[in-house]
Amino acid sequence: MPGLLRGIARTAVIAGTATAVSNRVSRRQAGRWARQEQEQLARPEPTPDDMDTKLSRLRELGELKSQGVLTEEEFAEQKRRILGQ
């Protein structure tokens, strides 16, 4: 009988631990999803005019790069700034 009780007690501890870990993982994931959702809502959608402006600035940068006025690094930096990354 003591062996049976020990087995039942061990099973209860393992099940309790698994439940606690599962709940913690679920809460952490829910928090992560909530933060991502808030970040997405905080970013304004670009307006068509804003996108047109960015595209024309990128075209100008491409022309400057192809003419040799900008290096690859300078082009990449300016592109990053225009795209807001």
Secondary structure, DSSP 4 states (H G I P E B T S, - for coil): -HHHHHHHHHHHHHHHHHHHHHHHHHHHHHHHHHHHHHHHHHSPPPPHHHHHHHHHHHHHHHHHHHTTSS-HHHHHHHHHHHHT-
